[in-house]
Amino acid sequence: MVRYLHITLAVVAWIFVAMIVIQVFLIGLGLFGDPTFRETHRDFGFTWIGLAALALVVVAILARPGRRLLGMVLGLFVLYIVQTSLPSFRDSYPAIAALHPVLAMGIFILSLHVARMATALAREPVAATS
């Protein structure tokens, strides 16, 4: 069962990475194509990336991947929450809101690291219990 949870963690982590790439593509469409994609970018982030972040936390807790990887997953979740709040500072503190794309790069890098670590964990042989 532990092996399947580790594999599931790796799969969910890579799905999260893919969703970040999709999110960046959506804002690109909104900036360089149809402006209505800005709303699509916002909705996708709040809904689907939020669900993926939550799923990643739940699977990581169930998979018990170790303190370091679990801490990184929880850190990703906290960064996601901060990320979604940054655009609300657009009018009052634009310099704070401008951290939104910078934090997106950090989330992407951290999510890649989590996915690679989860993949390595999934490839490790699981010790037999007696």
N, CA, C and O atoms as CSV, one atom per row, in Angstrom:
chain,resi,resn,atom,element,x,y,z
A,1,MET,N,N,0.823,-1.204,0.000
A,1,MET,CA,C,0.000,0.000,0.000
A,1,MET,C,C,0.863,1.263,0.000
A,1,MET,O,O,0.540,2.242,-0.673
A,2,VAL,N,N,1.968,1.235,0.764
A,2,VAL,CA,C,2.852,2.391,0.842
A,2,VAL,C,C,3.424,2.714,-0.532
A,2,VAL,O,O,3.521,3.882,-0.910
A,3,ARG,N,N,3.797,1.695,-1.267
A,3,ARG,CA,C,4.355,1.907,-2.607
A,3,ARG,C,C,3.349,2.624,-3.507
A,3,ARG,O,O,3.721,3.540,-4.240
A,4,TYR,N,N,2.092,2.220,-3.458
A,4,TYR,CA,C,1.059,2.862,-4.282
A,4,TYR,C,C,0.849,4.314,-3.868
A,4,TYR,O,O,0.607,5.176,-4.713
A,5,LEU,N,N,0.940,4.580,-2.582
A,5,LEU,CA,C,0.807,5.962,-2.118
A,5,LEU,C,C,1.993,6.812,-2.583
A,5,LEU,O,O,1.821,7.980,-2.930
A,6,HIS,N,N,3.174,6.236,-2.589
A,6,HIS,CA,C,4.348,6.964,-3.081
A,6,HIS,C,C,4.216,7.254,-4.578
A,6,HIS,O,O,4.547,8.347,-5.039
A,7,ILE,N,N,3.736,6.279,-5.319
A,7,ILE,CA,C,3.517,6.483,-6.756
A,7,ILE,C,C,2.452,7.551,-6.977
A,7,ILE,O,O,2.604,8.418,-7.837
A,8,THR,N,N,1.385,7.486,-6.205
A,8,THR,CA,C,0.310,8.483,-6.306
A,8,THR,C,C,0.841,9.874,-5.988
A,8,THR,O,O,0.487,10.845,-6.657
A,9,LEU,N,N,1.687,9.972,-4.973
A,9,LEU,CA,C,2.286,11.262,-4.620
A,9,LEU,C,C,3.088,11.815,-5.795
A,9,LEU,O,O,2.991,13.001,-6.110
A,10,ALA,N,N,3.876,10.967,-6.438
A,10,ALA,CA,C,4.671,11.411,-7.580
A,10,ALA,C,C,3.764,11.876,-8.729
A,10,ALA,O,O,4.024,12.904,-9.354
A,11,VAL,N,N,2.720,11.125,-8.996
A,11,VAL,CA,C,1.799,11.482,-10.086
A,11,VAL,C,C,1.111,12.814,-9.795
A,11,VAL,O,O,1.042,13.682,-10.666
A,12,VAL,N,N,0.609,12.976,-8.585
A,12,VAL,CA,C,-0.076,14.225,-8.224
A,12,VAL,C,C,0.906,15.399,-8.258
A,12,VAL,O,O,0.542,16.500,-8.670
A,13,ALA,N,N,2.140,15.167,-7.830
A,13,ALA,CA,C,3.140,16.231,-7.860
A,13,ALA,C,C,3.424,16.678,-9.299
A,13,ALA,O,O,3.540,17.874,-9.565
A,14,TRP,N,N,3.535,15.721,-10.225
A,14,TRP,CA,C,3.775,16.085,-11.626
A,14,TRP,C,C,2.547,16.740,-12.254
A,14,TRP,O,O,2.686,17.608,-13.115
A,15,ILE,N,N,1.365,16.342,-11.841
A,15,ILE,CA,C,0.148,17.015,-12.313
A,15,ILE,C,C,0.160,18.470,-11.852
A,15,ILE,O,O,-0.201,19.372,-12.607
A,16,PHE,N,N,0.577,18.690,-10.604
A,16,PHE,CA,C,0.664,20.055,-10.085
A,16,PHE,C,C,1.634,20.887,-10.923
A,16,PHE,O,O,1.334,22.032,-11.261
A,17,VAL,N,N,2.790,20.322,-11.258
A,17,VAL,CA,C,3.764,21.024,-12.098
A,17,VAL,C,C,3.132,21.374,-13.448
A,17,VAL,O,O,3.268,22.500,-13.926
A,18,ALA,N,N,2.451,20.422,-14.051
A,18,ALA,CA,C,1.811,20.663,-15.350
A,18,ALA,C,C,0.761,21.766,-15.256
A,18,ALA,O,O,0.608,22.571,-16.175
A,19,MET,N,N,0.049,21.794,-14.152
A,19,MET,CA,C,-0.985,22.820,-13.987
A,19,MET,C,C,-0.374,24.216,-13.840
A,19,MET,O,O,-0.969,25.204,-14.268
A,20,ILE,N,N,0.799,24.293,-13.241
A,20,ILE,CA,C,1.483,25.587,-13.153
A,20,ILE,C,C,1.866,26.060,-14.559
A,20,ILE,O,O,1.735,27.241,-14.878
A,21,VAL,N,N,2.335,25.141,-15.384
A,21,VAL,CA,C,2.680,25.494,-16.767
A,21,VAL,C,C,1.429,25.965,-17.516
A,21,VAL,O,O,1.478,26.954,-18.248
A,22,ILE,N,N,0.331,25.271,-17.337
A,22,ILE,CA,C,-0.932,25.682,-17.975
A,22,ILE,C,C,-1.336,27.067,-17.490
A,22,ILE,O,O,-1.788,27.896,-18.280
A,23,GLN,N,N,-1.177,27.318,-16.205
A,23,GLN,CA,C,-1.540,28.616,-15.632
A,23,GLN,C,C,-0.726,29.746,-16.268
A,23,GLN,O,O,-1.270,30.806,-16.578
A,24,VAL,N,N,0.549,29.524,-16.458
A,24,VAL,CA,C,1.399,30.535,-17.097
A,24,VAL,C,C,0.975,30.728,-18.558
A,24,VAL,O,O,0.949,31.853,-19.056
A,25,PHE,N,N,0.646,29.639,-19.233
A,25,PHE,CA,C,0.168,29.731,-20.613
A,25,PHE,C,C,-1.125,30.551,-20.687
A,25,PHE,O,O,-1.301,31.362,-21.597
A,26,LEU,N,N,-2.018,30.335,-19.734
A,26,LEU,CA,C,-3.284,31.071,-19.737
A,26,LEU,C,C,-3.076,32.570,-19.567
A,26,LEU,O,O,-3.743,33.365,-20.229
A,27,ILE,N,N,-2.158,32.964,-18.686
A,27,ILE,CA,C,-1.922,34.403,-18.546
A,27,ILE,C,C,-1.225,34.945,-19.791
A,27,ILE,O,O,-1.426,36.102,-20.162
A,28,GLY,N,N,-0.410,34.117,-20.434
A,28,GLY,CA,C,0.193,34.537,-21.697
A,28,GLY,C,C,-0.865,34.810,-22.750
A,28,GLY,O,O,-0.782,35.791,-23.488
A,29,LEU,N,N,-1.863,33.935,-22.817
A,29,LEU,CA,C,-2.971,34.169,-23.749
A,29,LEU,C,C,-3.715,35.451,-23.401
A,29,LEU,O,O,-4.152,36.189,-24.284
A,30,GLY,N,N,-3.852,35.704,-22.105
A,30,GLY,CA,C,-4.547,36.909,-21.660
A,30,GLY,C,C,-3.764,38.178,-21.953
A,30,GLY,O,O,-4.356,39.223,-22.223
A,31,LEU,N,N,-2.461,38.100,-21.903
A,31,LEU,CA,C,-1.632,39.284,-22.150
A,31,LEU,C,C,-1.376,39.528,-23.629
A,31,LEU,O,O,-1.325,40.676,-24.070
A,32,PHE,N,N,-1.211,38.446,-24.403
A,32,PHE,CA,C,-0.817,38.594,-25.803
A,32,PHE,C,C,-1.904,38.195,-26.794
A,32,PHE,O,O,-1.709,38.296,-28.005
A,33,GLY,N,N,-3.029,37.749,-26.294
A,33,GLY,CA,C,-4.122,37.333,-27.165
A,33,GLY,C,C,-5.427,37.951,-26.676
A,33,GLY,O,O,-5.564,39.171,-26.584
A,34,ASP,N,N,-6.355,37.100,-26.373
A,34,ASP,CA,C,-7.679,37.522,-25.935
A,34,ASP,C,C,-7.648,37.881,-24.448
A,34,ASP,O,O,-7.345,37.018,-23.625
A,35,PRO,N,N,-7.951,39.125,-24.082
A,35,PRO,CA,C,-7.915,39.543,-22.678
A,35,PRO,C,C,-8.857,38.756,-21.755
A,35,PRO,O,O,-8.678,38.773,-20.538
A,36,THR,N,N,-9.844,38.078,-22.313
A,36,THR,CA,C,-10.745,37.299,-21.449
A,36,THR,C,C,-10.022,36.124,-20.793
A,36,THR,O,O,-10.523,35.549,-19.827
A,37,PHE,N,N,-8.849,35.768,-21.314
A,37,PHE,CA,C,-8.088,34.680,-20.705
A,37,PHE,C,C,-7.488,35.075,-19.361
A,37,PHE,O,O,-7.041,34.212,-18.605
A,38,ARG,N,N,-7.474,36.365,-19.058
A,38,ARG,CA,C,-7.027,36.784,-17.728
A,38,ARG,C,C,-7.994,36.238,-16.667
A,38,ARG,O,O,-7.581,35.783,-15.601
A,39,GLU,N,N,-9.265,36.296,-16.985
A,39,GLU,CA,C,-10.268,35.730,-16.066
A,39,GLU,C,C,-10.136,34.210,-15.999
A,39,GLU,O,O,-10.278,33.619,-14.929
A,40,THR,N,N,-9.866,33.583,-17.133
A,40,THR,CA,C,-9.647,32.137,-17.159
A,40,THR,C,C,-8.442,31.782,-16.295
A,40,THR,O,O,-8.473,30.798,-15.556
A,41,HIS,N,N,-7.385,32.580,-16.388
A,41,HIS,CA,C,-6.190,32.395,-15.566
A,41,HIS,C,C,-6.549,32.459,-14.077
A,41,HIS,O,O,-6.139,31.604,-13.291
A,42,ARG,N,N,-7.307,33.464,-13.712
A,42,ARG,CA,C,-7.716,33.629,-12.310
A,42,ARG,C,C,-8.575,32.457,-11.845
A,42,ARG,O,O,-8.319,31.883,-10.786
A,43,ASP,N,N,-9.581,32.102,-12.621
A,43,ASP,CA,C,-10.482,31.012,-12.234
A,43,ASP,C,C,-9.761,29.670,-12.160
A,43,ASP,O,O,-9.995,28.890,-11.236
A,44,PHE,N,N,-8.896,29.399,-13.116
A,44,PHE,CA,C,-8.129,28.150,-13.121
A,44,PHE,C,C,-7.249,28.063,-11.879
A,44,PHE,O,O,-7.135,27.004,-11.262
A,45,GLY,N,N,-6.632,29.176,-11.520
A,45,GLY,CA,C,-5.776,29.200,-10.343
A,45,GLY,C,C,-6.545,28.966,-9.060
A,45,GLY,O,O,-6.132,28.171,-8.216
A,46,PHE,N,N,-7.662,29.657,-8.913
A,46,PHE,CA,C,-8.457,29.504,-7.695
A,46,PHE,C,C,-9.062,28.110,-7.581
A,46,PHE,O,O,-9.109,27.539,-6.492
A,47,THR,N,N,-9.518,27.569,-8.683
A,47,THR,CA,C,-10.239,26.296,-8.630
A,47,THR,C,C,-9.315,25.094,-8.793
A,47,THR,O,O,-9.115,24.332,-7.847
A,48,TRP,N,N,-8.759,24.922,-9.974
A,48,TRP,CA,C,-8.051,23.682,-10.284
A,48,TRP,C,C,-6.682,23.579,-9.631
A,48,TRP,O,O,-6.296,22.511,-9.157
A,49,ILE,N,N,-5.954,24.677,-9.603
A,49,ILE,CA,C,-4.656,24.610,-8.926
A,49,ILE,C,C,-4.866,24.498,-7.423
A,49,ILE,O,O,-4.101,23.821,-6.737
A,50,GLY,N,N,-5.887,25.152,-6.913
A,50,GLY,CA,C,-6.204,25.016,-5.490
A,50,GLY,C,C,-6.554,23.586,-5.120
A,50,GLY,O,O,-6.104,23.076,-4.094
A,51,LEU,N,N,-7.356,22.941,-5.952
A,51,LEU,CA,C,-7.704,21.533,-5.696
A,51,LEU,C,C,-6.475,20.632,-5.814
A,51,LEU,O,O,-6.309,19.694,-5.034
A,52,ALA,N,N,-5.625,20.916,-6.782
A,52,ALA,CA,C,-4.405,20.115,-6.947
A,52,ALA,C,C,-3.472,20.306,-5.757
A,52,ALA,O,O,-2.858,19.344,-5.295
A,53,ALA,N,N,-3.357,21.529,-5.256
A,53,ALA,CA,C,-2.515,21.791,-4.092
A,53,ALA,C,C,-3.053,21.055,-2.867
A,53,ALA,O,O,-2.289,20.478,-2.092
A,54,LEU,N,N,-4.363,21.080,-2.702
A,54,LEU,CA,C,-4.978,20.372,-1.579
A,54,LEU,C,C,-4.802,18.864,-1.726
A,54,LEU,O,O,-4.499,18.180,-0.749
A,55,ALA,N,N,-4.986,18.345,-2.928
A,55,ALA,CA,C,-4.787,16.911,-3.171
A,55,ALA,C,C,-3.344,16.513,-2.884
A,55,ALA,O,O,-3.092,15.444,-2.329
A,56,LEU,N,N,-2.409,17.362,-3.256
A,56,LEU,CA,C,-0.994,17.086,-2.994
A,56,LEU,C,C,-0.731,16.991,-1.494
A,56,LEU,O,O,0.011,16.114,-1.051
A,57,VAL,N,N,-1.327,17.875,-0.717
A,57,VAL,CA,C,-1.164,17.838,0.741
A,57,VAL,C,C,-1.756,16.554,1.312
A,57,VAL,O,O,-1.115,15.879,2.117
A,58,VAL,N,N,-2.972,16.217,0.900
A,58,VAL,CA,C,-3.644,15.021,1.428
A,58,VAL,C,C,-2.853,13.762,1.092
A,58,VAL,O,O,-2.627,12.918,1.959
A,59,VAL,N,N,-2.434,13.633,-0.160
A,59,VAL,CA,C,-1.676,12.445,-0.573
A,59,VAL,C,C,-0.338,12.395,0.155
A,59,VAL,O,O,0.107,11.317,0.551
A,60,ALA,N,N,0.308,13.537,0.335
A,60,ALA,CA,C,1.593,13.559,1.034
A,60,ALA,C,C,1.426,13.127,2.494
A,60,ALA,O,O,2.269,12.403,3.026
A,61,ILE,N,N,0.367,13.558,3.128
A,61,ILE,CA,C,0.128,13.141,4.517
A,61,ILE,C,C,-0.101,11.631,4.581
A,61,ILE,O,O,0.424,10.957,5.467
A,62,LEU,N,N,-0.879,11.108,3.649
A,62,LEU,CA,C,-1.157,9.666,3.627
A,62,LEU,C,C,0.083,8.851,3.268
A,62,LEU,O,O,0.285,7.763,3.806
A,63,ALA,N,N,0.907,9.367,2.370
A,63,ALA,CA,C,2.084,8.621,1.888
A,63,ALA,C,C,3.234,8.633,2.889
A,63,ALA,O,O,4.136,7.800,2.800
A,64,ARG,N,N,3.214,9.544,3.820
A,64,ARG,CA,C,4.274,9.661,4.823
A,64,ARG,C,C,5.661,9.624,4.171
A,64,ARG,O,O,6.443,8.704,4.412
A,65,PRO,N,N,5.958,10.633,3.344
A,65,PRO,CA,C,7.208,10.614,2.578
A,65,PRO,C,C,8.452,11.048,3.358
A,65,PRO,O,O,9.555,11.044,2.811
A,66,GLY,N,N,8.291,11.406,4.580
A,66,GLY,CA,C,9.405,11.935,5.363
A,66,GLY,C,C,9.185,13.413,5.624
A,66,GLY,O,O,8.438,14.086,4.914
A,67,ARG,N,N,9.853,13.902,6.661
A,67,ARG,CA,C,9.621,15.273,7.108
A,67,ARG,C,C,10.002,16.311,6.050
A,67,ARG,O,O,9.291,17.298,5.859
A,68,ARG,N,N,11.108,16.088,5.377
A,68,ARG,CA,C,11.574,17.080,4.407
A,68,ARG,C,C,10.587,17.251,3.254
A,68,ARG,O,O,10.183,18.371,2.942
A,69,LEU,N,N,10.204,16.157,2.632
A,69,LEU,CA,C,9.275,16.236,1.498
A,69,LEU,C,C,7.898,16.715,1.942
A,69,LEU,O,O,7.269,17.517,1.252
A,70,LEU,N,N,7.430,16.234,3.078
A,70,LEU,CA,C,6.133,16.695,3.580
A,70,LEU,C,C,6.181,18.194,3.882
A,70,LEU,O,O,5.233,18.921,3.585
A,71,GLY,N,N,7.276,18.646,4.467
A,71,GLY,CA,C,7.423,20.076,4.744
A,71,GLY,C,C,7.421,20.906,3.479
A,71,GLY,O,O,6.858,22.000,3.447
A,72,MET,N,N,8.051,20.389,2.436
A,72,MET,CA,C,8.066,21.105,1.160
A,72,MET,C,C,6.665,21.178,0.544
A,72,MET,O,O,6.283,22.199,-0.028
A,73,VAL,N,N,5.909,20.091,0.667
A,73,VAL,CA,C,4.534,20.083,0.155
A,73,VAL,C,C,3.686,21.084,0.928
A,73,VAL,O,O,2.920,21.843,0.334
A,74,LEU,N,N,3.823,21.088,2.243
A,74,LEU,CA,C,3.069,22.057,3.052
A,74,LEU,C,C,3.499,23.479,2.724
A,74,LEU,O,O,2.673,24.392,2.701
A,75,GLY,N,N,4.790,23.666,2.472
A,75,GLY,CA,C,5.275,24.971,2.053
A,75,GLY,C,C,4.672,25.412,0.732
A,75,GLY,O,O,4.330,26.583,0.563
A,76,LEU,N,N,4.541,24.489,-0.201
A,76,LEU,CA,C,3.886,24.798,-1.480
A,76,LEU,C,C,2.451,25.253,-1.263
A,76,LEU,O,O,1.981,26.193,-1.904
A,77,PHE,N,N,1.772,24.582,-0.362
A,77,PHE,CA,C,0.377,24.938,-0.081
A,77,PHE,C,C,0.292,26.357,0.503
A,77,PHE,O,O,-0.575,27.140,0.115
A,78,VAL,N,N,1.181,26.674,1.421
A,78,VAL,CA,C,1.203,28.021,2.011
A,78,VAL,C,C,1.530,29.054,0.930
A,78,VAL,O,O,0.901,30.111,0.873
A,79,LEU,N,N,2.506,28.756,0.077
A,79,LEU,CA,C,2.844,29.678,-1.004
A,79,LEU,C,C,1.670,29.874,-1.960
A,79,LEU,O,O,1.457,30.974,-2.468
A,80,TYR,N,N,0.911,28.808,-2.203
A,80,TYR,CA,C,-0.284,28.930,-3.054
A,80,TYR,C,C,-1.279,29.913,-2.428
A,80,TYR,O,O,-1.849,30.752,-3.125
A,81,ILE,N,N,-1.481,29.808,-1.126
A,81,ILE,CA,C,-2.418,30.706,-0.445
A,81,ILE,C,C,-1.932,32.155,-0.544
A,81,ILE,O,O,-2.719,33.058,-0.830
A,82,VAL,N,N,-0.650,32.372,-0.311
A,82,VAL,CA,C,-0.085,33.721,-0.441
A,82,VAL,C,C,-0.231,34.209,-1.881
A,82,VAL,O,O,-0.597,35.360,-2.122
A,83,GLN,N,N,0.057,33.328,-2.829
A,83,GLN,CA,C,-0.012,33.679,-4.251
A,83,GLN,C,C,-1.400,34.168,-4.645
A,83,GLN,O,O,-1.534,35.144,-5.383
A,84,THR,N,N,-2.418,33.499,-4.157
A,84,THR,CA,C,-3.778,33.882,-4.543
A,84,THR,C,C,-4.199,35.197,-3.891
A,84,THR,O,O,-5.130,35.846,-4.367
A,85,SER,N,N,-3.533,35.600,-2.815
A,85,SER,CA,C,-3.904,36.850,-2.152
A,85,SER,C,C,-3.173,38.073,-2.730
A,85,SER,O,O,-3.638,39.201,-2.565
A,86,LEU,N,N,-2.055,37.863,-3.392
A,86,LEU,CA,C,-1.253,38.992,-3.870
A,86,LEU,C,C,-1.981,39.939,-4.829
A,86,LEU,O,O,-1.828,41.152,-4.685
A,87,PRO,N,N,-2.763,39.454,-5.797
A,87,PRO,CA,C,-3.431,40.401,-6.700
A,87,PRO,C,C,-4.409,41.351,-5.992
A,87,PRO,O,O,-4.722,42.419,-6.519
A,88,SER,N,N,-4.886,40.973,-4.821
A,88,SER,CA,C,-5.821,41.858,-4.107
A,88,SER,C,C,-5.133,43.128,-3.596
A,88,SER,O,O,-5.810,44.069,-3.182
A,89,PHE,N,N,-3.814,43.163,-3.619
A,89,PHE,CA,C,-3.067,44.350,-3.191
A,89,PHE,C,C,-2.774,45.308,-4.347
A,89,PHE,O,O,-2.045,46.285,-4.175
A,90,ARG,N,N,-3.339,45.032,-5.517
A,90,ARG,CA,C,-3.055,45.810,-6.726
A,90,ARG,C,C,-3.254,47.308,-6.516
A,90,ARG,O,O,-2.405,48.103,-6.919
A,91,ASP,N,N,-4.361,47.704,-5.894
A,91,ASP,CA,C,-4.660,49.128,-5.738
A,91,ASP,C,C,-3.957,49.760,-4.543
A,91,ASP,O,O,-3.477,50.890,-4.638
A,92,SER,N,N,-3.890,49.051,-3.424
A,92,SER,CA,C,-3.332,49.637,-2.210
A,92,SER,C,C,-1.802,49.533,-2.129
A,92,SER,O,O,-1.141,50.478,-1.698
A,93,TYR,N,N,-1.245,48.406,-2.536
A,93,TYR,CA,C,0.206,48.189,-2.481
A,93,TYR,C,C,0.669,47.504,-3.764
A,93,TYR,O,O,0.909,46.297,-3.764
A,94,PRO,N,N,0.794,48.247,-4.840
A,94,PRO,CA,C,1.142,47.612,-6.125
A,94,PRO,C,C,2.480,46.879,-6.113
A,94,PRO,O,O,2.649,45.899,-6.838
A,95,ALA,N,N,3.430,47.336,-5.305
A,95,ALA,CA,C,4.729,46.649,-5.246
A,95,ALA,C,C,4.572,45.258,-4.635
A,95,ALA,O,O,5.289,44.331,-5.012
A,96,ILE,N,N,3.651,45.110,-3.707
A,96,ILE,CA,C,3.371,43.786,-3.120
A,96,ILE,C,C,2.684,42.908,-4.163
A,96,ILE,O,O,3.048,41.745,-4.338
A,97,ALA,N,N,1.699,43.462,-4.848
A,97,ALA,CA,C,0.984,42.703,-5.884
A,97,ALA,C,C,1.931,42.272,-6.996
A,97,ALA,O,O,1.732,41.224,-7.611
A,98,ALA,N,N,2.958,43.070,-7.254
A,98,ALA,CA,C,3.921,42.753,-8.318
A,98,ALA,C,C,4.753,41.524,-7.995
A,98,ALA,O,O,5.439,40.998,-8.872
A,99,LEU,N,N,4.707,41.058,-6.760
A,99,LEU,CA,C,5.404,39.824,-6.406
A,99,LEU,C,C,4.688,38.577,-6.933
A,99,LEU,O,O,5.235,37.476,-6.865
A,100,HIS,N,N,3.488,38.741,-7.450
A,100,HIS,CA,C,2.692,37.614,-7.952
A,100,HIS,C,C,3.450,36.784,-8.996
A,100,HIS,O,O,3.526,35.567,-8.831
A,101,PRO,N,N,4.012,37.367,-10.054
A,101,PRO,CA,C,4.755,36.540,-11.013
A,101,PRO,C,C,6.078,36.020,-10.459
A,101,PRO,O,O,6.542,34.952,-10.859
A,102,VAL,N,N,6.685,36.769,-9.544
A,102,VAL,CA,C,7.937,36.313,-8.939
A,102,VAL,C,C,7.672,35.070,-8.090
A,102,VAL,O,O,8.412,34.090,-8.170
A,103,LEU,N,N,6.625,35.112,-7.284
A,103,LEU,CA,C,6.263,33.964,-6.457
A,103,LEU,C,C,5.844,32.780,-7.328
A,103,LEU,O,O,6.081,31.628,-6.964
A,104,ALA,N,N,5.228,33.056,-8.468
A,104,ALA,CA,C,4.849,31.973,-9.384
A,104,ALA,C,C,6.084,31.200,-9.839
A,104,ALA,O,O,6.045,29.975,-9.948
A,105,MET,N,N,7.180,31.911,-10.104
A,105,MET,CA,C,8.422,31.223,-10.481
A,105,MET,C,C,8.935,30.368,-9.328
A,105,MET,O,O,9.396,29.245,-9.534
A,106,GLY,N,N,8.853,30.904,-8.121
A,106,GLY,CA,C,9.282,30.134,-6.955
A,106,GLY,C,C,8.441,28.895,-6.743
A,106,GLY,O,O,8.964,27.827,-6.425
A,107,ILE,N,N,7.138,29.036,-6.917
A,107,ILE,CA,C,6.240,27.886,-6.785
A,107,ILE,C,C,6.565,26.841,-7.840
A,107,ILE,O,O,6.568,25.644,-7.552
A,108,PHE,N,N,6.836,27.285,-9.052
A,108,PHE,CA,C,7.184,26.353,-10.119
A,108,PHE,C,C,8.467,25.589,-9.786
A,108,PHE,O,O,8.520,24.367,-9.927
A,109,ILE,N,N,9.489,26.306,-9.347
A,109,ILE,CA,C,10.768,25.664,-9.016
A,109,ILE,C,C,10.596,24.683,-7.857
A,109,ILE,O,O,11.098,23.561,-7.909
A,110,LEU,N,N,9.889,25.109,-6.814
A,110,LEU,CA,C,9.669,24.224,-5.673
A,110,LEU,C,C,8.831,23.015,-6.067
A,110,LEU,O,O,9.103,21.903,-5.614
A,111,SER,N,N,7.819,23.214,-6.902
A,111,SER,CA,C,6.982,22.084,-7.312
A,111,SER,C,C,7.776,21.087,-8.159
A,111,SER,O,O,7.553,19.881,-8.061
A,112,LEU,N,N,8.696,21.579,-8.986
A,112,LEU,CA,C,9.576,20.676,-9.734
A,112,LEU,C,C,10.434,19.849,-8.789
A,112,LEU,O,O,10.606,18.646,-8.983
A,113,HIS,N,N,10.966,20.501,-7.770
A,113,HIS,CA,C,11.801,19.798,-6.788
A,113,HIS,C,C,10.983,18.746,-6.038
A,113,HIS,O,O,11.454,17.629,-5.822
A,114,VAL,N,N,9.762,19.101,-5.642
A,114,VAL,CA,C,8.873,18.152,-4.955
A,114,VAL,C,C,8.571,16.967,-5.862
A,114,VAL,O,O,8.617,15.819,-5.420
A,115,ALA,N,N,8.265,17.236,-7.123
A,115,ALA,CA,C,7.936,16.155,-8.058
A,115,ALA,C,C,9.125,15.220,-8.266
A,115,ALA,O,O,8.957,14.001,-8.323
A,116,ARG,N,N,10.314,15.783,-8.377
A,116,ARG,CA,C,11.513,14.944,-8.545
A,116,ARG,C,C,11.777,14.105,-7.303
A,116,ARG,O,O,12.112,12.926,-7.410
A,117,MET,N,N,11.629,14.705,-6.129
A,117,MET,CA,C,11.833,13.951,-4.888
A,117,MET,C,C,10.775,12.860,-4.732
A,117,MET,O,O,11.082,11.749,-4.301
A,118,ALA,N,N,9.528,13.180,-5.084
A,118,ALA,CA,C,8.454,12.192,-4.987
A,118,ALA,C,C,8.688,11.046,-5.970
A,118,ALA,O,O,8.405,9.890,-5.655
A,119,THR,N,N,9.201,11.360,-7.151
A,119,THR,CA,C,9.512,10.321,-8.134
A,119,THR,C,C,10.627,9.415,-7.618
A,119,THR,O,O,10.551,8.194,-7.754
A,120,ALA,N,N,11.647,10.003,-7.035
A,120,ALA,CA,C,12.739,9.206,-6.471
A,120,ALA,C,C,12.218,8.307,-5.343
A,120,ALA,O,O,12.625,7.152,-5.225
A,121,LEU,N,N,11.329,8.841,-4.527
A,121,LEU,CA,C,10.742,8.048,-3.443
A,121,LEU,C,C,9.923,6.887,-4.007
A,121,LEU,O,O,9.976,5.774,-3.483
A,122,ALA,N,N,9.172,7.147,-5.068
A,122,ALA,CA,C,8.338,6.104,-5.679
A,122,ALA,C,C,9.193,5.001,-6.288
A,122,ALA,O,O,8.748,3.857,-6.386
A,123,ARG,N,N,10.399,5.327,-6.693
A,123,ARG,CA,C,11.283,4.330,-7.321
A,123,ARG,C,C,12.054,3.508,-6.302
A,123,ARG,O,O,12.617,2.469,-6.647
A,124,GLU,N,N,12.088,3.958,-5.044
A,124,GLU,CA,C,12.804,3.213,-4.010
A,124,GLU,C,C,12.056,1.939,-3.666
A,124,GLU,O,O,10.826,1.934,-3.615
A,125,PRO,N,N,12.780,0.871,-3.433
A,125,PRO,CA,C,12.106,-0.352,-2.979
A,125,PRO,C,C,11.579,-0.152,-1.559
A,125,PRO,O,O,12.237,0.449,-0.709
A,126,VAL,N,N,10.385,-0.666,-1.330
A,126,VAL,CA,C,9.778,-0.555,-0.008
A,126,VAL,C,C,10.209,-1.737,0.826
A,126,VAL,O,O,10.122,-2.884,0.387
A,127,ALA,N,N,10.678,-1.456,2.035
A,127,ALA,CA,C,11.122,-2.528,2.922
A,127,ALA,C,C,9.942,-3.393,3.345
A,127,ALA,O,O,8.872,-2.881,3.673
A,128,ALA,N,N,10.142,-4.692,3.336
A,128,ALA,CA,C,9.084,-5.635,3.749
A,128,ALA,C,C,8.917,-5.549,5.252
A,128,ALA,O,O,9.895,-5.483,5.996
A,129,THR,N,N,7.680,-5.552,5.687
A,129,THR,CA,C,7.388,-5.535,7.127
A,129,THR,C,C,6.993,-6.940,7.568
A,129,THR,O,O,6.351,-7.688,6.830
A,130,SER,N,N,7.385,-7.270,8.764
A,130,SER,CA,C,7.043,-8.609,9.254
A,130,SER,C,C,6.048,-8.566,10.360
A,130,SER,O,O,5.657,-9.611,10.880
